[in-house]
Each structure stands twice: as C-alpha cells, then as structure tokens.
Amino acid sequence: MHQGNALRSPLSICFRFCIPIIIALAIWLIPPPDGVTMEAWHLLAIFVGTIIGIILEPLPMGAIAVCGIAAVTLTHTLSLKDALSGFSHSVIWLVVIAFFISRGFIKTGLGARIAYLFMKILGKRTIGLGYSLIATDLVIAPAIPSITARAGAVLYPIVRSVAEAFDSHPGDGTERKIGAFLVLNSFNGNLITSAMFLTAMAANPLSVQMASEQGIEISWTLWAAAASVPGLISLLVVPFILYKLYPPKIKETPLAARMAKDRLAEMGPLKRDEKIMLLTFGLLLSMWIFGKQIQVHSAVAALIGLTILLLTGVLTWKDILSENGAWDTFIWLSTLVMMATYLNKLGLVGWFSGTIGGMSAGIGWVPAFLVLSLIYFYSHYFFAGNTAQISSMYAAFLGVALMVGTPPLLAALVLAFFSNLFSSMTHYGTGPAPVLFGSGYVKLTEWWKLGAIVSVVNIIIWLGIGGLWWKLLDIW
C-alpha cells in the first residue's frame, strides 16, 4: 500500500506533507467556539491534520501517527503520559495479536486448505464456486483482522488460478468468462465478513473504543451475535445479485472442483502445524464466545492462542517481528484511539453532538438516525480507507445519534457495521479494493455501478432484516 511513496518526487511528498500542517495551523489559529476549551480545539487541529495526512499519505500511516504524537506533546496539548495512553488499550492488543495469529493460517497453509475443501464441495458451478470462496472468508475472518491479507494473500491467488484455468485473463476480452465475477464476488464478500466480527477488520476496535468513550460497551460476542443474521443473509444475497446482474459466461465449473481435489491431494493429510492451528483457532473462538461466562477477556484469550502457537513452534518470534502490518496497525490505531479518547474527555464530541442534536429537535429518532447513517455511509466516496472515516466521523455521528434519542447500542453497532459495508462503492475505499481492482478483470465503470447497487442491497438487509433481529436481541 505504501510502496508508491518511494516513487513520488520530493516535491510531491513535500506538498502532501505541507497540506496537513497548513490546515492544522489554520484551525489552531481560529478562536474556539463558545463552549469549547482551548486544549480541545488545539487537539482537534492536530487530529484533523493527522487524518488529512493519513488520507494524502506523504508517509506511511504509522509514521503519520508518530508525527501526531509528537505534535500533541511538543505543543503541550497533552502530557507525554496521556499521548502514549492509547498503547495500553486492551482492544488494540486484541486486534494486533489477531494479526500474529492470522500469520499461522497463511504459514501453515490451513487457509488455502479450507478454501479448496469448500471448492471441492461447492465448486461444480460458478455460483457455487463464488459461495465457496465467501465461505472460506467467513471461516477465517474472526482470526485475520487484515482484510487485505484475507482477500490478497489467501483468496486472490485461488481466484486467479481458477480464472486462468478457464482461460479468463485480464485485458484480452476474456475477463467476463469467469474471472470478473469471481473478483467482484470475493471483494464484496470480504467486506461483509469484515462487518461480522470485531476482529475481522483492523479498525473495528476503533469503533468499539469510541463507543466505549460514550458509555456503550460492545463485546466480541455481542458484535458477532448482532451481525450474524444480516451478515449471513448478505453473504447469500449479494453473490446471487452479482451473478444475475454481472453474469459469468461460464456457468458450469467441474474443472474447479477437480482442481480443488487435486490440490488437496497434493497437500496430503493435515500436517502437525495445521492441526495445532485448527485446534488453537477453535479454542480461541470458544473463549471469545463464552468469555463472559468463563471470565476470560477477549484480549487474554488472544494472548493464550498466540502463546500456544509460539510454544508449539507453529509461529516463531521471527514471524512475530516480521508481521509489519500488525506493528503498523499498533502504532496508528493506538494514536487515533488516544486522540479520539481525549477529544471526548475534553468535551469536543459532546459539544458537537449537542449543537447538531439541538438543530434536530422535533424530529423523531428513526428518521433522524436513518438520515445520519446514510450520510455516514455515502460519505465514504470521499475517503480512501476505512480508518480515516471512522477516526474523523464515527464518534461525532454516534454522539448526534444519541442526542436525537437513538437507542445507544443500535446506533453504535449500525455505524460500526456501516464502517465496513460502505467500502463496496469505489476501487480505492479499502485495502483489498486496489488489489482486486488492480487485477484488471473489472472495468472502473462496472466496479462503481455494481458497488453502488450492492451498497443499497446491504443497507436494506442490515437496517431491515437486521433491525428486526436486533429487536429480538433487545438491542433497541
């Protein structure tokens, strides 16, 4: 994602670095509005500059976050202890450790084996092949918080090999044979599964932490339970709609099932490391689901799982040190959680919520929240990643939703789910998008058009059927 920095000219990097600084300084110099303290206003200036830096990306996201920490301490906006407080949040350690555990799926080959097993069973028709890839994503999603790793390292190589086996190649007019459908199907399935588990997308814990700052607690189990029904329905409906609106020319794929069978034969029976990985994953899921009953925190469960993998040699300490995505996430996620936490503690989120909420007086919470959630969803056209939008908009929109009377858990969960689902619309809105769009199988106009349709389908399913499910769960 950040290799392009090396190819940019020094002038381009300087320009991208100066813009956030200029905007931050401009906000800093404006007198704060009534009801906002100077400390809160200065932190907002640094926060906005950090978010714009993440969007423009003059440096990798983690490096921008370090600059943000330096800014809040050098300007005495926060003390050093407060500036580093984000690194102690348990929810951040949960997702970082999940990154380490996810390496076990890739290193042992268990992720690929699961994919071939589903392909062997469902892969005789193209639609079944699409569902088999989504089923694989669903199974491994709870333990792999990098959606780019799931889509790019586990699923895309399989998608590409299957497409090429049917002579479907990008750029030669054969894309629509099967490759284009499989790419779009895998991409959209990946976004739905990322919305179904707290540990399935790196920035999900950021939403949870921001909700916690406003008094709303969301556990791993609650998230999974609330997302289960609308998520499974989306996983069934979206591939079918893509199959009808963007049909592959090849409908029967017995070759794919045979290919999967051959690959499984080549892999042989489950290896020792795969068995340990599978048992560890089962133990992790059990502890995450029943953590409240057995009094084991989800982050402690993740630590137990990682310890097992290290003690058994499935993972080495070198594997942990080389997991660059985990350490990068640790830096930027901790920084953004810290800033979001203190924006709330210093009263800025409350001030914004009260101001906008007052403007919404007299409107029922149902229409008000529907408008808020749709604005939040479709604002993603202006963002090149989930994290930037969650950081800049989630807490504020949640605060306004609470002010207009939306049930707290409902508001927090809907905005958190939408923070994954809104990425269907563009080819730049989330990590897997450039990977899969960059394969060349789908034209830009088709990607955007079908992405917009899928966004509407997901909204209807999650707010409609999901709303009924959440009523049964007593979420609202």
C-alpha positions, 0 to 999 in steps of 0.5 A: 500500500505504501510502496508508491511513496518511494516513487513520488518526487520530493516535491510531491511528498513535500506538498502532501506533507505541507497540506496537513500542517497548513490546515492544522495551523489554520484551525489552531489559529481560529478562536474556539467556539463558545463552549469549547476549551482551548486544549480541545480545539488545539487537539482537534487541529492536530487530529484533523491534520493527522487524518488529512495526512493519513488520507494524502499519505506523504508517509506511511500511516504509522509514521503519520501517527508518530508525527501526531504524537509528537505534535500533541506533546511538543505543543503541550496539548497533552502530557507525554503520559496521556499521548502514549495512553492509547498503547495500553488499550486492551482492544488494540492488543486484541486486534494486533495479536489477531494479526500474529495469529492470522500469520499461522493460517497463511504459514501453515497453509490451513487457509488455502486448505479450507478454501479448496475443501469448500471448492471441492464441495461447492465448486461444480458451478460458478455460483457455487464456486463464488459461495465457496470462496465467501465461505472460506472468508467467513471461516477465517475472518474472526482470526485475520483482522487484515482484510487485505491479507484475507482477500490478497494473500489467501483468496486472490491467488485461488481466484486467479488460478481458477480464472486462468484455468478457464482461460479468463485473463485480464485485458484480452476480452476474456475477463467476463468468462469467469474471472470478473465475477469471481473478483467482484464476488470475493471483494464484496464478500470480504467486506461483509465478513469484515462487518461480522466480527470485531476482529475481522477488520483492523479498525473495528476496535476503533469503533468499539473504543469510541463507543466505549468513550460514550458509555456503550460497551460492545463485546466480541460476542455481542458484535458477532451475535448482532451481525450474524443474521444480516451478515449471513443473509448478505453473504447469500444475497449479494453473490446471487445479485452479482451473478444475475446482474454481472453474469459469468459466461461460464456457468458450469465449473467441474474443472474447479472442483477437480482442481480443488481435489487435486490440490488437496491431494497434493497437500496430503493429510493435515500436517502437525502445524495445521492441526495445532492451528485448527485446534488453537483457532477453535479454542480461541473462538470458544473463549471469545464466545463464552468469555463472559461466562468463563471470565476470560477477556477477549484480549487474554484469550488472544494472548493464550492462542498466540502463546500456544502457537509460539510454544508449539513452534507453529509461529516463531518470534521471527514471524512475530517481528516480521508481521509489519502490518500488525506493528503498523496497525499498533502504532496508528490505531493506538494514536487515533484511539488516544486522540479520539479518547481525549477529544471526548474527555475534553468535551469536543464530541459532546459539544458537537453532538449537542449543537447538531442534536439541538438543530434536530429537535422535533424530529423523531429518532428513526428518521433522524438516525436513518438520515445520519447513517446514510450520510455516514455511509455515502460519505465514504466516496470521499475517503480512501480507507476505512480508518480515516472515516471512522477516526474523523466521523464515527464518534461525532455521528454516534454522539448526534445519534444519541442526542436525537434519542437513538437507542445507544447500542443500535446506533453504535453497532449500525455505524460500526457495521456501516464502517465496513459495508460502505467500502463496496462503492469505489476501487480505492475505499479499502485495502483489498479494493486496489488489489482486486481492482488492480487485477484488471478483470473489472472495468472502473465503470462496472466496479462503481455501478455494481458497488453502488447497487450492492451498497443499497442491497446491504443497507436494506438487509442490515437496517431491515432484516437486521433491525428486526433481529436486533429487536429480538436481541433487545438491542433497541 
